[in-house]
Amino acid sequence: MSRLLFQAVCRNMLGVWGTPLEQGLVYGILVLGVYLTYRILDYPDLTVDGSFPLGAAIAATAITKGIHPIIATFLGFFGGALAGTVTGFLNTKLKITGLLAGILTMTGLYSVNLRVMGGRSNLPLLRESTLVTMFQDRFGFEWGAILLFALIVVITKLILDYFLHTELGLAFRACGDNERMIKALGVDTDLCKILGLALANGLVGMSGSLVAQYQAFADVGMGIGTVVAGLASVILGDAIFKPKGIIGATFAAIFGSILYRFTITIALRAGFAATDLRLVTAILVIGALSAPRLKEIPFLKKIIESRRSAKLEDEVEKREALQLIGSEKHASD
Amino acid sequence: MLVIEKMNKTFELGGGTFKRAIRDLDFTAAKGDFVTIVGSNGAGKSTLLNLIAGVYAPDSGNISISSTNITNLPEYKRAKYIGRVFQDPMMGTAGSMSIEENLAMSIKRGEKRGLKLGVNGRREQFRTVLKRLDLGLENRLKDQVRLLSGGQRQALTLMMATLTAPEVLLLDEHTAALDPKTAARIIELTKEIVSDNQLIVLMVTHNLQQALELGNRTIMMHDGEIVLDLFGPERENTSVDSLLEAFSRVKKERFLDDRALLA
């Protein structure tokens, strides 16, 4: 118990729940899910805000009922996958638009999550043995969680990388890229989308179940803003690593997640209150998404263009100089 | 053998107006037939192709390929019989994926897709296939398709549509969006590929010269019906002018707009 108290104090000292690295890794699993829907399927999936706490609620409930944490974590995965399936069904079979389908599932899940937790809005896991405590007992308090999350996120990444290069995975990627084309090649695009949403939300649910074990409770409100945080991570990773290909992109997603948590920690250090973080995140995402438009604002355009022309002039001078050297050389030959 | 019997399709345009796009259409094409389809805008050419491909279901009538009735099959299940090239070069390939990945997808046309790596062990085959296009694509297997020009993309699409030798190949004005030189190259490729595989080809075109030169049969559509079916010696003796005349005779009035459009 004293260890747990120490743990809680440590985390409170950081102002957020745990170190940004641990968080970046455990949320990295979620970010991989968001990457699947947002980047590959080209589908803005809001189910995440509901499937994340669903995974947490399922795992927390299962663990308090005495189920092994590994199984509980997988149950979280399946819960999330089921939620994604519902959204996919609403979108493809009932023809509800993507955003609304996600919102509907998310809204419904709020009640489901309360049911799963037996009508309580918060389910503590303080005295329970979880995957996190198991790893911390084994590998020490400092490294336990990092090791556990790094292991899971790397395995997930490798499996995803492989999957996205299989025959099925290629079809899945084409579904988001050019639906008409892949349909003409004999792929049931509805099924493809449903499977994609199930897989993505499964990862989100698994991430939720690990976060619950990490922070030692599940809370019905823990999902709010998850999508935007996930998007922020994907966009941040893309902007910094500019990945080419799938392997780079999944890597960028995970590192984007870690960077995002670092950004949040810095924002906190800079004096933002913890309650301001969602606004900071939202502004971060708006900034990143609007960056191409910002270039068209006359004032900014001028700055960018003057820089570019300066660069061009440099280039021209350099080239002329080279030519000069070349012609001199030629003359001397 | 492609057989279409008594097919009808009406579109609701909204506000209580309807358009009969296809009227009691009967059509049969045998293996090895290369049919060019001409007709003015709204004649039902693209609708016919879309009905064969399964983009829409007909209101009535039957479609069968090699005596398999495909009338009620969804589009994705017809894929194993039908290859398609669209007018828009962007339409037939996945731009964010590499050339080899696009080919790997098309090689599994209409088949079950599993958890085997899609590209592995097929690169040599892809190179051989791409070499035939003579565009240097065989050295760019890992390049994203969006880096290719429209003509290159259309050539790749054509290759992908015929890689698994489907029974029917649908070409919907597949050279219309290309510059004349590239278009000519794509037509050459079309000829080569078609002569290698015994397919049924249906090709929509607005170029009457091309319609008469390519293939062995030309049909003219008007208002959802096939109004002219040319083949054999009769077709050989048809010139663009006589085709245009037939066209205006069919419409029973002079359509200067169409003349300008088609000439």
Interface residues (C-beta under 8 A of the other chain):
Chain A: Y162 F163 H165 T166 E167 L168 G169 L170 A171 R173 A174 D177 N178 R180 M181 I182 K183 A184 L185 G186 V187 D188 T189
Chain B: A53 P74 E75 Y76 K77 R78 A79 K80 I82 G83 R84 F86 M90 M91 G92 T93 A94 G95 S96 M97 E101 A104 M105 S106 K108 R109 G110 E111 R113 G114 L115 K116 L117 G118 V119 M160
